[in-house]
Amino acid sequence: MVSKLQLTGLAGIPRTTHATVTERLKEAILSGQLPTGTRLVQAELAQALNVSVTPVREALRELSTQGLVDMDAFRGAVVHTPTLTELEDIYEMRAALIPLSIKRGITHITNQELDQAEVLLRQMEAETEQPRWVELNSRFHNLLDNAIRGSKLRDVLQRLSDLSAIYVNLSFAKVPFQKEASEQEHRSILNAYRQRNVDIATALVLEHINGTLEAAKKAIS
């Protein structure tokens, strides 16, 4: 069952469209507030979010198309259950697309966007709560990916990034989190972007996601 404690920070929002409900549930899944395998009971979610059941039902359907929710014939909707095969597929695709995305984005990203990335990185360094850190981590990487400027490539990377967040949370639950080492990697990536150095940025990002991949593999195994 979904407890109100797992939805801390989501309760009390005004009645709204299913788009807002979708975003709220997505945030809870990606941050780990709703862990993998959690049953998503429509009535409980509606009560916690202070909305009717209808937008919750629509949100769950949309999240299922994004791969974040599994629709089980017996259990109903549940937070997506990771698999080793899917994990390897996600990171293989990310590794193939990242060099192209950096090549396209690093020349277009603005100094203002790089300053925003710096702010996010400082917030990560000061953060002690894992769910919030994971959220900031996603925002950091998405900010760099957004420099591709509205292309299909950016949309694909966004979808892969969302799916990989589930594996990031899983790895943190079972493998000791190397917070300082990860943040140093982020800072090196940001410095490479500031220098507009495609080769170094590409190498650093690929090394960074490979470390996440190996940690997630250990967690699943």
C-alpha positions in Angstrom: 0.0 0.0 0.0 1.1 3.6 -0.6 1.5 5.4 2.7 1.2 9.1 3.1 4.8 9.1 4.5 6.0 8.0 1.1 4.3 11.0 -0.5 5.7 13.6 1.8 5.7 16.9 0.0 3.0 15.9 -2.4 -0.1 16.2 -0.2 -2.1 19.4 -0.2 -1.8 20.4 -3.8 -5.0 22.0 -5.2 -7.3 20.1 -7.5 -5.8 20.3 -11.0 -5.4 18.6 -14.3 -3.9 15.1 -14.8 -0.7 16.8 -16.1 0.2 18.1 -12.7 -0.7 14.8 -11.0 1.5 13.0 -13.6 4.4 15.3 -12.8 4.0 14.9 -9.1 3.9 11.1 -9.2 6.8 11.1 -11.7 8.9 13.2 -9.2 8.0 10.8 -6.4 9.1 7.8 -8.5 12.3 9.3 -9.8 13.3 10.6 -6.3 12.7 7.2 -4.7 9.8 8.4 -2.6 7.8 5.7 -4.3 10.2 2.8 -4.6 10.3 0.2 -7.3 7.5 -2.4 -6.8 5.2 -0.1 -4.8 1.5 -0.7 -5.5 -0.1 2.5 -6.8 -3.7 2.3 -5.5 -5.7 5.0 -7.3 -7.9 5.9 -4.3 -5.0 6.2 -1.9 -3.1 8.4 -4.4 -6.1 10.6 -5.0 -6.5 11.1 -1.3 -2.8 11.9 -0.7 -2.8 14.4 -3.6 -6.2 15.9 -2.8 -7.6 15.2 -6.3 -10.3 12.9 -7.7 -9.5 9.4 -9.0 -9.9 10.4 -12.6 -6.6 12.4 -13.0 -4.8 9.8 -11.1 -6.0 7.1 -13.4 -5.0 9.2 -16.4 -1.6 9.9 -14.9 -0.8 6.2 -14.2 -1.7 5.4 -17.9 0.7 8.1 -19.1 3.5 7.0 -16.8 3.1 3.5 -18.0 3.8 4.7 -21.6 6.9 6.3 -20.2 8.1 3.0 -18.7 7.9 4.3 -15.1 4.8 2.3 -14.1 3.9 -1.3 -14.8 0.3 -2.3 -15.3 0.0 -5.8 -13.7 -3.2 -7.8 -14.4 -3.3 -9.0 -10.7 -1.6 -6.2 -8.7 -2.8 -3.2 -10.8 -0.4 -0.4 -11.2 3.1 -0.7 -9.6 6.3 1.4 -9.8 8.4 -0.1 -12.6 10.5 -3.2 -11.6 14.0 -2.9 -12.9 15.8 -5.8 -14.8 19.4 -6.4 -15.6 18.6 -6.6 -19.4 16.8 -3.3 -19.4 19.5 -1.7 -17.3 22.2 -2.7 -19.9 20.0 -1.6 -22.8 19.4 1.9 -21.2 23.1 2.5 -20.6 24.2 1.1 -23.9 21.8 3.6 -25.7 23.0 6.4 -23.5 26.6 5.6 -24.2 25.9 5.6 -27.9 24.0 8.9 -27.9 26.0 11.0 -25.4 28.9 11.8 -27.7 26.5 13.2 -30.3 24.5 15.1 -27.7 27.6 16.7 -26.2 29.0 17.6 -29.6 25.7 19.4 -30.5 25.0 20.9 -27.1 28.4 22.1 -25.8 28.6 24.9 -28.4 25.1 26.1 -27.7 24.9 26.0 -24.0 24.9 29.6 -22.5 26.9 30.9 -19.7 23.7 31.5 -17.8 22.8 27.8 -18.1 26.3 26.9 -16.9 25.8 29.1 -13.9 22.5 27.4 -13.2 24.3 24.1 -13.4 26.9 25.5 -10.9 24.0 26.4 -8.5 22.6 22.9 -8.8 26.0 21.3 -8.1 26.4 23.5 -4.9 23.0 22.4 -3.8 24.0 18.8 -4.3 27.1 19.2 -2.3 25.1 20.7 0.6 22.3 18.1 0.4 22.1 15.3 2.9 18.8 13.7 1.9 19.1 11.1 -0.8 15.8 11.7 -2.6 16.5 15.4 -2.9 20.1 14.7 -4.1 18.8 12.3 -6.8 16.3 15.0 -8.0 19.1 17.6 -8.2 21.3 15.1 -10.0 18.7 14.6 -12.7 18.2 18.4 -13.0 21.9 18.9 -13.4 22.2 16.3 -16.3 18.9 17.5 -17.9 20.2 21.0 -17.9 23.2 20.0 -19.9 21.2 17.8 -22.2 18.7 20.7 -22.9 21.5 22.5 -24.7 20.7 20.3 -27.7 17.7 22.7 -28.1 14.4 20.9 -28.7 15.7 18.1 -30.9 14.4 14.5 -30.9 17.7 13.5 -29.5 17.1 15.5 -26.4 13.7 13.9 -25.9 15.2 10.4 -26.2 17.9 11.2 -23.7 15.3 12.6 -21.3 13.3 9.4 -21.4 16.5 7.3 -20.9 17.5 9.6 -18.0 14.2 9.2 -16.3 14.4 5.4 -16.6 17.9 5.3 -15.3 16.9 7.3 -12.2 15.1 4.2 -10.9 18.3 2.3 -11.2 20.2 5.1 -9.5 17.9 4.9 -6.5 18.2 1.1 -6.5 22.0 1.2 -6.5 21.9 3.7 -3.5 19.8 1.3 -1.5 22.2 -1.6 -1.8 25.6 -0.1 -2.7 27.3 2.5 -0.5 26.8 5.9 -2.1 30.1 7.7 -2.9 28.7 11.2 -2.7 31.9 13.2 -2.7 33.4 11.2 -5.6 30.2 11.6 -7.7 30.1 15.3 -7.0 33.7 15.7 -8.1 32.9 14.0 -11.3 30.0 16.4 -11.8 32.3 19.4 -11.2 34.9 18.1 -13.7 32.1 17.7 -16.3 30.9 21.2 -15.7 34.4 22.6 -16.1 34.8 20.8 -19.4 31.6 22.3 -20.6 32.8 25.8 -19.5 35.9 25.2 -21.6 33.8 23.9 -24.5 36.0 20.9 -24.7 34.0 18.2 -26.4 36.5 15.4 -26.1 37.1 15.8 -22.4 33.4 16.3 -21.6 32.5 13.2 -23.5 35.1 11.1 -21.8 34.1 12.3 -18.4 30.4 11.8 -18.9 30.9 8.3 -20.3 33.1 7.4 -17.3 30.5 8.9 -15.0 27.5 6.9 -16.3 29.6 3.7 -16.5 30.3 4.0 -12.8 26.5 4.3 -12.2 25.9 1.3 -14.4 28.4 -0.9 -12.5 26.9 0.1 -9.2 23.4 -0.6 -10.4 24.5 -4.0 -11.7 25.8 -4.9 -8.3 22.5 -3.8 -6.7 20.4 -6.0 -9.1 22.7 -8.9 -8.7 
